Amino acid sequence: MRTCICVFLASGSLWGAIHGTVQDGSGAAVPRARVFLLKPPLAARSAWSDISGAFRFDDPGAGRCVVFAVSPDLAGDKVETPCDASAPLTLVLRPAALAETVIVTAQRAELPASAVTSSVSVLTAEDLNAQQAIHLLEALRYLPGVEVNQTGRRGGVTGLFVRGAESRYNLVTLDGVKVNDFGGPYNFTGLTGEQIGRLEVARGPQSAQYGSYAIGSAVQLVTPSGLDGQDLFASAEGGSFATRRFTAGGGSRLGPLGLHGAASRFDSDGIVANDDSRFENLRLKADYLLRPRHRLQYSLTANANDSGNPGAFGSDPLGRFRGLDLATRTRERYNVHGFLYDAELGERVRQRLRGALYSDRLDFQSRFGPSFTRQSRNWFSSETSVALGGRDLLIAGFEWHGERFRNAFVSPLQRGLYGWFAEHHLERGRFFLNAGLRVEHVRLDGRPGFPASVLTQAHPRLSAAYILLPSTRLHAAGATGLRPPDGFELAFTTNPALKPERTRSLEAGLEHSFLDRRLAVDATWFYNRFHDQIVTLTREQSSLSRWQSDNLANAETQGLEVSVQAQPRRGLRLRGAYTYLDTAVLSLDGSSLQVQRFFRLGQQLLRRPRHAGSWLAVWQNRRWIASTGAVLRGRTLDAEPNLGLSGGQFLNPFYPAFHLAAQYQLGGGLWLTARLHNLFNRRYEESLGFPALGRNFTVGLKWKWIP
C-alpha cells in the first residue's frame, strides 16, 4: 500500500497548480523538504522542494486540499487551501518533536498523522540511515511496546512480541502484500534497510482492516518508487566476525514510467563454527501512469538466505550441553510479485485493484537428515473509497487469499481466506472517528480423515481521537483479531473443527506537546485478552475435550507504553520509550485451575519482560550524522534452551545494549561510515542459551547521488 507518490503533470492543465515555497523560521529556504498534498479519497501526492525551497503540484483538481511539509529536523502545520487557488503558499518549518506525516496502516485511507485514531509508529528511510541499521530489526528495538527477540547472532530467527502478543500474531505486508508464513509466523532477520522507504507499525489487532494474522499488530513495509525522483546509491562495509555487506541501487522517472530497484548481499561468520549466515536481497518496483490519476504498479522482492544453527551453546541451566551442532543449516528462497491498479474516478471516488503471488522454499538439514517446507499464497483484492461530503470517507471492498502448505512430515494443506470489509472515517472539527467491520470466511479443504470446513467470523474495530487543545490529543480504540491455525497445528490433531485463535483489545492514551512543540510525550494504556488459543491436552485434561488439541487456552496482557520525543535545537533529535507489561496465563475453558502443559496459573508469559525501555539521540549537520542509543530489557522467563519447556523455565537476567554510529561526508556524495554495537561488550542473551554478539564494529564507504 502506497503512502504517497510524486505526480508531476504538464503545466497549463485544467485545474492549474498548487505552488509555493518552504522556509524555516528565519525566512531561509529549506531545500529537499518533502511536501505532501492530501485530498481523500484520492491518492496522497508528494514532491521535493528545490534548492530555492520551491514546490509545485500540477492539476490538483477541485475542492479542498491539505498541504504540509517536513524535513529530517523540521516540521510545520497543515495548510488547508482551495485546490484551484492561484496564490502561492508559504510553508514555514520549525524544530518540532512530532512531524506531521501520512499514515495508512491504522486505516486504509491516506491521512495525516494528527487524524489517525490508533497507536502507530513510523520509521522513514532517513531514520534508518541515521541509525545505520543493517537489519530492520535493529531499528524496531527502539519502538514503544515492541519487543524484538533474536536467537543469538546475526541471521538468528527473529520475532516481535507487540504488547505481549505472540510472535506469530503480527501481520506483515510488503508493498501491501501479505508475507506471513502459513499460520502467521514471520522471520524479521532477512529484512535489510535498503529495501525500505518507510515502515509503519500499528499496535493492537487490525483484523477489521486486514483480516487474518493481524491479531497483535500490523507491520507495513513500503519500498521506494522511481516516481519519487532520481537517485543512485552504493555501499561497501566490513567489520568484526568477517562481516561483509554490499548494496547498490537507484531509481529514475522516464516520462510516465518510474523505476526503482536495489540489490544487496550480507555475510557474517558468527561467533563459533556453523554460526555463519548469508543474505541476498533483490527489489524492483515499476510504476506507470496510464493517464493522469491512473497508475499501474509491479513490484518484485526476492530473498535468498543460508545460515547455520550451532544450537543453544550459551546458558545451560541443567548442565546438559554436549557441544556445538555442526550439522544443522537452513536455506530459504522466497519471492513476492505484487500488482496494483490505482484509479481516481473523478474527485470523489478511488478504485484500487491488487493482486500478488508469493512463494517460499525452505530446506532444513539436521543430524537426523533433510526436511523441507513449501508455502505459497495467491491474493486478489478490490477496494473502493468514496468521499461522502465534508471529510467523511467510506471504504469498502473484498479480499481473497489462497494459501498452500507442504512439509516433509505433513500432508499438503490448502486454505482459502475470504474477507468483506467496510470502514468509515469521520472528521468533525477536532474530533476523529474510525469505524471498521470485516467478515472473514476461513475455508480449509479436506485432508486425509477430515472433511472440508468453513468458519465465518466478524471483526469490528472502533477508534477515536479528540484534539482537546492545540497541544493535547486524546485517543482510544477497541478491536478484535484472529489467527488461523498453522500447518503443524492442523496436521497433528484429531480435532476436525480446530478454530482460529482470537483476541479482544482496548487502549486509551494521551499525547501532549510542550515548549512550542519541541517536546512531546505520549502515554497509552492497553489491554489484550487472548482466547481460543490452541493447546495440546494432557491425560489429566481429557475431560475438557475429546480431541487431542482444542481451542481452550487463554492469556491476557496489559500495561503502559510511554514515548518521549524532543527536538531541543535544529539538528538534534532525542527519543525515548518505556513499556510496562503485565502478562498472565489464564485457566483453560471448562476449568478454573488447569492450564496448558508446563505452565502455572497466573504466571508471566515467556520472553516478555515486565520492564523494557530505550533511548536514542541523533545529531546531524551538513557533513556529519551521528547517533547513539541503548536498549534496556528487564528480566524474562524463558524455556530451558536444549530441552525446551519439558526442561523447565528459568530467568533470563536484565541487560543493556548500547550502540554508536557516525557518518562523515567526504564530498561528492561519498560518506565514510562507522558503527559500533554492544559498546561495553555486555554478555547477554535475548533468547536463553543463544549468546548475542559481543562488541562488534563495521566501517565502510557509501555513495549517494541525488540531482
N, C-alpha and C positions, 0 to 999 in steps of 0.2 A: 504494500500500500504506500503511495507517494505522499510525502508531507508537503512537498512544494515542487514546482517546476518552472524554470525561467522560460518565458514565451515572449519573443520579440517579433512583432509584425511590421509590415511596411507602414511608414508614416503616411498621414493623409487618409487614414481609414475612416469608416463611417462614424465611429464614436470618438475620434480624437485620441487624446492620451492623458494619463496622469503622470506628471513630471515634477521635478523639484531638486532640492539639494539636501545632503546630510551634513550637519555641523555638530561640533562639540559645544560645550558651554561658553567657550571664549569666542565663538563665531568662526573658528578654523574649520576647513573642510575635513571630512572623515572619508578617506578613500577605502575601497574594499569593504564597505559596510554592506550587510545583506538586508535588502529592503523587501518586505512582504506586502502583497495585496490580497485581501480576503473579501469574498462575496459569496458566502454559502448559498446554494449547494454547489456552486461552480468550483473548479479546482483552484487551490491556492497557487499563486504565482510569486516568483521571487526574481530579483535582479541584483546585480552588484553595482554599487556606486563607483564612478570612475575616479581618476586622480584628483579631479576638482570637486568630488563629492556629489556629482550629478547622477540622477537616475531617471528612468523613463519606462512606463508601461503603455504600450500602444493598444488601442481597441479594447478598453476596459468594459464597454457595454453601458447599459443604463442602470439606474437605481442608486443605491448607497454602497460605497466601498470603504473598507478599513485598511489603512496603510500604517506600517510601523517599520522600524529599522533596528538592527542590533550589530554590534561588532564584538570581538573577543573580550573587551573590558569596558564596554559602554552599552547603555540601553536607553530607550526613550518611551514616551507614551504613545498609545494608539491615537491615530487621527482619523476621524470619520468625515468623509467628503462625498459630494455627488460624483458618481463615476464619470460623468461627462463634464466635470469642472475644467475650466481652461486656465485658472490662476495657478501658478507654481506653488508647491508646498515646501515648507522648511521643516525638516525633522531634526530636532535637537536631541543629542545624546549626552548623557552624563554618567559618571560612575554609579552603578546600581548593583546591589547584591542579586536581585532577581531580574532576569531579562525576559521580556515578552518573546514568545516563540509560537510556532504552530505545532499542535499536538493532535494525533489521530487515534492513538491506541485505546484510550479510555472510552471513545465513542467512534463511530465510523465517519463522522464529519470532520473536516479540517477546520479546527477552531483555535483562536488564540488561547494561550495558557490560562489567562485570567477567567475565561468562560468554561474551563474544564472543571467538572464536578467530582473527580476522583483523584486518588493519590498516584501521581505519575512522576517518575524521574527521567530526565533526558540527558544523554551524552552525545555531544557532537564530535565531528572529526577533529575540531580544534581541541576539545577536551582530551581525546585520546592521544593527540600529538603532544600536548603539554606533559602528559604523564609518561609518554614513550611506552605505551602499553604494547608489548609484543603480542600477548594474547588478550582477548577482550575480557576474560575473567579477572585480569589484574585491575581493571577499572571498575568492574562490578562490585568488588570488595568494599568500595567506598560509599555505596548507596545505602540509605537507611532501610532497615527491615529485610535486607538481603544478606544471607549467609552463604558464602562460597565454600565448598568442600571439595578438595582435590586429594586423590590418593598419591601423595608424595610429590615427586619431581615434575618437571615439565613433561607433558604427554600423559600424565595420570588421568584417569577418569574423573570428570568434574561435574558436579551437580549444584543446583541452587536450592536452598531452603528459604522460601519467602514467607515471612511472618509465621514461621514454624511449619508450613505445609511441607509435605513430602517432596523430594527432589523430582519425582515424576509427575508433579502437579503443575508444571509450568508449560503453557502453550508457547511455542517458539515459531515465529514466522520470519521468512527471509523474502523481502520484497513482496509481502502479502501471502507467501506460500508456506503452508504448514510443513515443518520438517521434523516433527517429533517421531520417535520410533513408535511402532505398533504398541499401544498401551500407555504411551506418554513419556517415557524416558528421553532425555536428550543430553549428549555429552558436549559440554561447552569448550572443551580443551582445544578443539580444532579451529576455533574462530580467531582470526588474526585481525589486527587493527586496520590494515589497508583495505579490507573488504567492506568497511563500514563508513557510510557518510553520516549516519545518525542512528541512535539506539534509543528506544523508549521502553521503560519497564512500568507497567500498570499493576500495582499491588492489589491483591484481593481477587476473588473469582470474576471472570469475564465471559462466562459461558453464554450470557444473554446476547453478547455481540459475536462471539467466535465459536461457540459450541463446545464440543468435546475437547478435553485436555486443559482448558483454561480454568482449572479448579482452584489454583492458588495464585496465579499471576499470568499476565500475557507479556511476552518479551518480543518486541518487534524490531527487526534489523532492516535498515534501508540502505541500499548501495547508491553511490553517486550516479548521476546522469550526465551524458555529454551535452544535453540542452542547458545545463547549469553554467557552461563556459568551457574555455580551453585550458588544459593543464597537462604537464608531463612530470613524472617523478621516478626516482630510482634510489635504492639504498643498498648498502653492504655493511654488515656488522659481524663482529666476532667477540668471543669472551670466554668466561670460565666454563669448565666441563665440555670443552671443544664445541661450544655453541657457535653456529653459523646461521646467518639469516640474510636472504637476498630478496628484494622486491623490485618490481618495475611496473609501470602502467601509465595511464593518462586518458584523456578524452578530448573531444572536439565536436563542434557543430558544423555540419556541411549543409547549408540551406535548411530544409525541413528535417534533416536526419541528424540525430545526436548519438554518438558512440562513446562508450567509456568502458575500460577494462583494466584488470590488474592481475599479476601473477606473482607468486611468492613461494619460497622454499625455506623451511626452518629445520635445522638438525641440532641435536644435542646428545652427548654421550652419557649423561646422567651421572649418578653417584657411584654405582657398582656395576658389575657385569650384568648384561642383559637389561640394562636400565636406559638404553638409548631410545631415541624417538626421531621420527622424520614426518614433517607435514608439508604437503604440496597443495597449493590452492590456485584456482583459476576462476576469474569472474569476468563476465561480459554482459553489457546491457546496451540495447539498441532501441532508441525512441524515434518514431517517425510521425510527423504531423501531416495527416492526410489532407487536412484543410484547417483553418483556424478553429480551435476548440475541439478537434477530433484527433485523438492520439492512439497509435499502436505501439506496443512495447513487447520486446522479447528479452528475457534475461536468462543467463546460464551461470550456475555456480557448480564447480566441480572440486572435489577434495579427495586426496589420497593420503593415507597416513599408515605408518608402520611403527610399532612400538613394542618393546619388551616389557615383561612384568616379572621382576625378580621376587615378588611376593612381599609379605609383611616382615621385613627384616629389621624393623625398629623395635619399639616396645614389645615385650613378650611377657605378659603378666604371669603366665603359667609355666614359663621356662621350658617350652616345648619346641622352640625354633630349631630347625635342623639344617639350616643352610639356605643359600640362595637358590631360587628356582631359575635354572638356566634354559629351560625348555619352552616356557610359556611366552607366546608372542601373539599379537593381534594385528591384522591387516584389514583396512577398511577402504572402500571406494564408494563414494556417493555422488550423485549429480542431481541437480534441480533445474528443470526447464519451466519457465514461467511465461505466460501470455496475458496481455491486457489490451482491451479496447475501452477507451475512456472518451465519452462524447458528451458535450454540453449542448442540450437541445433547447435553445433559446436562453432566456435569462433566469428561468425558474426550475429547470429540470436537468438532472445529470444522470447518465446511464453508464454503468461500468460492468463489463463482462470480463471474467477472469477464468483462466484455466492453467493447469500445471501437471507436470509429470515428475514424479520423484522416485528414485530407486537407490537402494543401499545394499552393498555386498560386504559382509563381514566374515572373515575367516579367522579361526582361532586354533592355535596349535598349543597343546599342552603335553605333559609327560604321559597322558593317557591316550594321546592320538589327536587327529584333527577333527574339527567340527566347523559348522558354518551357520550363518543366519542370512536370509534373503528377505528384503522388505521392499514394497513398492506402494505408491499411492497415486491415484488419478483424481483430479479435482476440477470442478466447474462451479462457478457462482455467477449470479445475476443480482445486481444491486441498483436500485433506483432511488435518487434523492430529489425531493420536491420542496421548494420554498413555499410555505403556506401563507406567507404575508408577514410583514414586520421582520422579526428574526426567528420565527418559528420554522423548524425544519423537520420533515418526516423522511425517514429512510426505511425501505422495506426490500426484501429480496429472498433468495433461495440459494442454498449451497448443497452440493453433493460431493462426498468423498468415497472413493472405492479403495479399500485397503487390502493388501495381501501380505501374508506372513508365512515363512517356511524356515524350518530349522532342522538340523541333523537329527534331533531327538523328538520332533513334534510333527504331527500330520499337518499338511497345508491348511491354512485358515483364510477365509475371505469375509470381509465385513463391509457393509455399506452404511454410511452416516448421512442422513438427510435432515436438513435444517431449514425451517421457515422463520424469518426474523423480522421484527419491526422495531424502530427506535424513533423517539420523538424528543427533539431538543428545543427547549423553550427559553426565551430570554424576556424578562420584564424589568427593565431598568437595571438595578443592581442584583436581581435575583435570577439564578440559572437553574434549570431543572432538566434532567435527562432520564427518560423512562424507556426501558427496553424489555422485550419479551422474545424468547426464542423457543420454538417447539422442535425438539430433536428426536428423530427416529433412529434407532440403532438396530440394524438388521444383520444378524450373523447367519451365514449359510450353514447348511447341515454338514456335519462331520461324523466320522465313524461312531455309532452308538448314540448320536444326538440328532434331533430334528432341527430344522431351521427355526430361529426365534426372532421376534420383533419386540422391541421395547420403545415406548414413547414417553418422553418426559418434557415438561415445560420449565423454563428457567427465566425468572424475571430479574430485573435489576432496576433500582431506583436510586438516583443520586442527585444531590442539590448543593448549590453554593450560594452564599449571600455576602456581598461586599458591605460590611457593617459601616466601615469608614474607608476613606481612600487608602489607608494603610493597614486595614484589618479585613480578613476574609475568613468566613466560616464555611466548612464543607462537611458533608456526611453522605454515607452510602450504605445500601443493603443489597445483597446479591446472593445467588446460588451458583453452583458449578457441578460438573460431572466429569469422571474419567472412566471410560470403558475398560474392561479387563485386558491385560496383555496376553501374549500368546501362550506363555507358560501357565498363567492362571487358568486359562481356558483348557489347556491340554491336560493338566494334572488335577482334574476334579471329576467327581461323579455327578455334579450338580448341573442339570440341563438348563437351569434358569438363573445362572450367575449374572448378577446385575452390575451396572456401573457403580463406582464409589462416588459419594456426593458430599457437598459442603454447604453450609449456610454461614454468611459472614455479615458483620456490621462494622462500621467505622465512623468516627467523628473527629474533626480536627479544627485547629485554629492556626491561621497564618498571619503574622504581624511583621511589619517593617518599621525600622527606627532610623533616626539620624539621616533624614532626607533619602530614605530607601537604600542607604549604604549597608545596612544590617537587616537581615530577615531571619525570622525564626518560624518554623512550622512544627507543631506538635500534634500527633494523631494517635488516638486510642483505637484499637482494633480487637475484634473477637471472631474466632473461627470455630465452628462445630463440625467436625468430620464424622460422617456416619455412612452406613452401608459399606464399610471397609471390609475387604476380603481377608478371611482368616482361615487357616487350616486347623481343624478341630482335633483335640486330643481325645483319648478314650474317655476321660473323665467328663468331657464336654459333649459327649454324644447325645445327651438328652436334649440339647439345644437345637439340633438339626440332624436329619437323617443322611446328610450329604458329607462328603469328605472335606469340602470347604464351602463357606457360605458368607453372605454379606451381613456379618454380625458385629464386627468390631467398631469401636467408637473412640474418638480422641477430641481434645479441644486445645486451642492455643489462644492466648490473649496477651496484650501488652501495650507498650507505648513506644512509638518511634519519634525521635526528635532530630531535626536537621537545622543547622545554622549556616548561613552564608553571609559573607561580608566582603565589601569592596572598599577598604579604607582609603585607597587612592588609585588613580589610574595606573594600570599595570600590575596591581597586586590583588589577588583573589584568594580568599580563605573559605574553607568549607569543613564542617564537622558534622558528625552523625553519632547518635546513640540509640540503641534499641534495648528495651527491657522486654523479655519474653518469658511468659509463664506457660508451661505445657503440661498436659496430664493425659495418661492412658485411662480411659473410662471402661466400665464393665461391658461385657458382651450383651447383646439383646437377649432378653429372656432370663437374665441373671443379674443379681445385684453385687456379686463378689467375684465372679470368674472373669478373667481377661485372657487375651491371646497368649499363647505359649511363650515362656521365657520372660514375661513382663510381670510387673506388680501393679495393683490398682493404685492409681494416682501418681505413678512415677513419672519423671521427666522423660520426654521423648529423646531418642538418640540423636547425637550430633547437632543439637540445638542449644547454644549457650544461653544462659539466663541473662547475661550482660554482654553486650558487644558494642564496639564503637570504632570510630576512625576520625582522622583529621588530615587535611590536605591543604598545602599552600602553593600557589603558582605565582612566580614573578616573571614579568615579560616586558621587554622593550624592543627596539628595532633590531638589535643584534643578539640578544640573549633571551632564552626561555629556560627557566629553571623551576623544578617542582620538588617538594619533599612532603612526606606524609607517613602515616603509620596506621596499621590495622591492629586493633586490640580485641582479643577474643577471650571470653571467660571460660571457665571450666565446663566441660561437656561430659555426658555419659556416652560411652562407645562400647561396641562389642569386642570381645577377645579377638584379635586380628587373625589368628591362624585357625581357630575352630569356629568362629562366628558366635552367634547367640548361644549355642549349646555350651560354649566355654565360659559363659558369664559376661557380666558387664563391669566396666572399670571407668574410673575418672580420667579424663584427658585434661591435663592442667592448663591454666591460663598461659597465654603467650602474647607478646607484642612483636610485630614485624614492621621494620622501618625501610623506607626506600628514599633514594636521592637520584635525581636525573637532571641533566643540563644539556643545552644545545647552544652552539655559538655559530653565527653566520660568518663564513669566511669571505663571502662575496659571490656575486653571480648566481645566486640561488643555491649555493653549496653550503652545507651546515656540517659542523663537527658535533657528534653526539656521544654522550657517555651516560651510563645508567648503573646504579649500584643497588642491589636488592639485599634484604636481610642485613642491614648496615652493621649491626652489632653481633653478627654471627650467632644468632639465637638458635638453640636446638629446640625444635617443636614439631608437632605432627598434627596436621588438620584432621587426618583420619588416623586413629590409633594404629601404630605399627608401620606407618608409611612416612619416613622422615622427609621433611621439606628440605630444600637446598639450603646449605649454609651460605655464608657471604659469597655473593657472585656478582659479576660485572659483565657489561658488554660495552664496546666502543665501536664507532663506525663513522661513515660518511653518508649523508643523504643529500639529494639534489631535487629541487622542485622549481619548475618554471611555470609562471602564470603571466600572460601578456598584460 
